[in-house]
Amino acid sequence: MSRLAFYSGLFITSLVWPGLALAQGHDGQAHSATAIPDFSGGWARIGDLVEMFEAIPGHTGGGPMLVDPEYPHAQGGVGEELRWVADLDNPILQPATLEKLRVITEAELRGIPHVKDEGVCQPSGVPMLLNRRGGAIQILQTPTQITILNARDHQVRFAYLDVPHSANPGHSWYGESVAHYEGSDTLVIDTIGQNDKTQIDRFGTPHSEQLHVIERYTLSPDGQALEVQFTVVDPIAFTMPWSGRVRFRNRPTDWDEQICAENNRHVGTVTFNGVLMTDEVPTPTDETPDF
């Protein structure tokens, strides 16, 4: 190396080094404040009711569907405590959406539970993927792509970094997601192009193909907690944009396989998207004598 190159390197380093402040990631290691935020690894849902979206504290606009206070749901309860009865007074619902949800809610009150997407081995869509029972997710980061995995039934979605939406993305279970980073702690994911076969929430709230969801993933200062605030826009299903949140804690544990199709129970008498299903999927049996 020439003497000129050596001293030039020292000079450049002296200019760059003072600007490299250090911050802590959820792995406990020091990271540059100018680095991409580290969302990688396992995250477990936390909250009072981990199958229900939370209202954002201080938010004054529309909020998520919540449990009717007259019929509270008890996590881990028994009997009527397990019902998911939506508060139908929420002003976000368009009339047609309200009527569809009323059918589901009245069935719950009669003791006929509503089955979620995952209960029939169906993809959950966005934002419901963040709200599945158990709630464990894995986030994988590469320079061009974010991959989010859910432990239940190997559900996977992709968000592509720093690219625009397609002109005509079509419609699919998870739609088309594009993403970008904001600052040193936030990831923003914008999703369009979902089909209308999924449910928005635990109550079975429907949506249309015009659904547009924007999620903001924000790390806590110590990197041990993750909050996702999201906004839903769908003028067909809802009267206004509305927002909610889910919270996670870092969970660096083994990744469990939870395979829906291996379930050996039939669905019983339930509703799915407002349609009554009675023993529609019984467990196969063979009564032929072995000998």
N, C-alpha and C positions, 0 to 999 in steps of 0.2 A: 504493500500500500504506500502511495506517495505521501510525503509530509503534508502536502496541500489537502489531499483527500481526508487525512486523519483530522486535521484541525477544522476543516469544514464540517466534518461529522460532529465534532464537539460543539461547534457553534450552533448547528441546527438543533442538537439535543438540548442545549441550554435554552433555546427559544421554546421548544415544545414541552419540556418536562414540567415547568411550573403550572401549566394549564391542565395537567392530568390529575385532578382530584380523585380520591379513592372513595368508593362506597361499598357496602356489603350486600352480597346477593343472598338468596335463600339457602345456598350451599355453605354459608358461613365464610366464604372466601372474599378477599378484597377485589373489587372490580372498578374499572375506570368509570367516572360519572358520565363520560362521553360515550360509553359503550352502549350497545343495544341491551335493553332490560332483559333479564334472564327469567323467563316464565317456565323454563323446561322442568320436567319432572312430574311427580304425582301430586294431586290436589284432592282433598276430601271436603264435601259440602258441610257447612255448619249453619246453625240457625234454629229457631224454635220449632218450625215445621219445615223439614228439609225437602218436602215435595211441593212447597208452595213458594212462589215468588214473594219477595218482601217489597213493601213500599220504601222509597228512598227518603230518608229523613230530611225534612225541610223542603221537599219538592212540592210545588203548588199546582202542577198540572195533573193530567189524568194518571191514575195509578193502576196496578194490576188487580185482577180479580182476587178477592180474599174470602175467607170463610164467613158465612152468615153468623153474626154474633149470637143469634138465638139457637144455633145448632153447632156448638164448638166441636172441633176435631181434636182428639187426644192422641198424640204420637205414642204408639204402643198401647193404646186403649183396647177396650173390648166392646162388642155389640154396637150400639148406636154411636159410641164415641169414635168409631172408625169411619163414619160417614163423611163424605166430602160435599158439603152443601154450600153452594156458591151464594154470595151476597148479590142478589139480582138488582139491587138498588144502585149499583155502580153505574155512573152516567156514560161510561165509555162504549156501551153496547148499542149497535144499530138495532132497530126493531126485529129484523129477521134473525140476527145473532141472539138477541134476547130470547126469542121464542124457541130456538134450538136448544139453548142452554136451560130454559125452563123445563123442557121435557126431561133432560138428564137430571136436573135437580129434583123434580117431583118423583122420579124413579128412586133416587137416593133416599128420599123421605119415606118411601114405601118399602125400603129394605132391599132394593135392587141396585147393587153398586155399579159404578161406571168403570169400564176397563180402559186403561191407558193404552197408548200406541204400543208400548213395550210389552203389554200383557198379551198381545196377539202377534208378537215377534215382528212388529212393524217399525221402521225408522221413526224417530221422534221429531225431526226437523228443528228449526231454530225459532225461538229460544228454548223450546222444551228440552232439548238435549242437555242443557245445563241443569235441569230440574228433575232428572230421573232418580228413582228410589236408589239409595246408596250413594249416588252423586259423585262417585270417584271418576276423575278425569286424568288423562296424561296429556301434556302439551309438548310437542316436538318442534324445534325451531331450526330452519336452515336459512341461508341468505335469500332464498326466493319464495319460501313457503312456510306456513304454519299448519301443523297437523294437530287436531284435537281428537283424542280417543276417549270413548266412554266404556267403562268396564262391562256394562250390561250388553250382552249380545254383540260385542265387538263393533259398536257403532263408531264410524270415522267420518270426520269432515275436514275439508281443506280450505285454506284461505291463502290467496296468492298475493305476495307483497309488491307494493309500489307499481301496480298496473291498474288500468281503468276497467270498468265493467264492459262486457261484450255488448255489442249493439242489440243483439237478440239472443239472450242466453237460454231461452226455452224454460221449461219447468221440470224440476226434479225434487227428490226428497229433501235435500239440503240446499238446493239452489246454487247460486254462484256467489262466492265470498271473495272480496278483495280486502287487503289490509295495509296498514302503515303504522309506524311507531310515532308517538308524540312524546318528546322529552325523554327523560331517563327512566320512566316508570310506567308508561302506558302504551298499550296496543289497542288500536281501533280496527274493528272488523265490520264491513258493510255487506249485507246479504240481500240479494233479490232473487227472483226466479224460482221460488219454491212452489211446489204444487199445493193443492188445497186439501190433501188427504190427511194431513197431520193436525194435531191439536196444539193450541197455544200453551195450555197450562194443565194442571192436575184436575181441573173441573171439567175438562173436555171442551173448552171454548173454541169454536171453529174460526177459520179465517179464509180469505180468498187468495187467488193467485197474485193479487196486487200487494201481498205482504212485503214490507220492507223493514228490515231490522238492522239497527246500528248498535254494536256492543263496544264498550270501553273496559278493557281489562287493566286494572291498576294494582301494582304491588305496594304493600306496606313498606315503610322505611327500612324495616329489618329483613324484608324479603320473605317473611314467614306466613304472610296472609295475602290473599288475593280477593279483590272485590270486582265483580262484573256488573256494571250498570248498563242497561240497554233501553232503547226506545223503539217502540213498535208503531208503524204507520200502515194502515190498511183502511182506506175510505169506504170500502164495501162492507167490512165487518165491524168497524169501529167509528164512533162519532168524532173522535179526536185522536191525535197521537198520545200515547201513554208510555210511562216508564216504570221500570222496576229494577230490582237488583238481586243477585245471589252472592254468597260469600263462601270462600274456601280457606282451608288451612293447608300448609305444606304437609304432604304425607309421603315421605320417602320409604314406602313399603313395597312388598312384592305385588305384582299385578295379577289379580285373580281372573280366571276365565269364568264367565257367567253366560252359558249358552242357552238361549231361550228355547230352541227347538228340542232340547233334551228334557224339558219339563214333562212330567208324567201325569199331570192333572188336567182335566177338562175345565172349561171356563165356567160351567154352571149356568145359572140364570143371571144375566148381567145385561147392561146396555153398552153399546159401542157406537160412538158418534150418534147417540140418540136412538139407535135401532135395537130392539129387544132381541137377545140371543139366548136360547134355552137349550142347554146341553148340545150345542151345535158341533162341538169338537170332543166327542167322548174318547176315552182311552181305548185303543184297539184291544180286543180280547179274542181268544181262540178256545172254543169249548170242545174241539175235536179230541177224543180220547187219544192218549199217547200210544196205547196198545189195543 
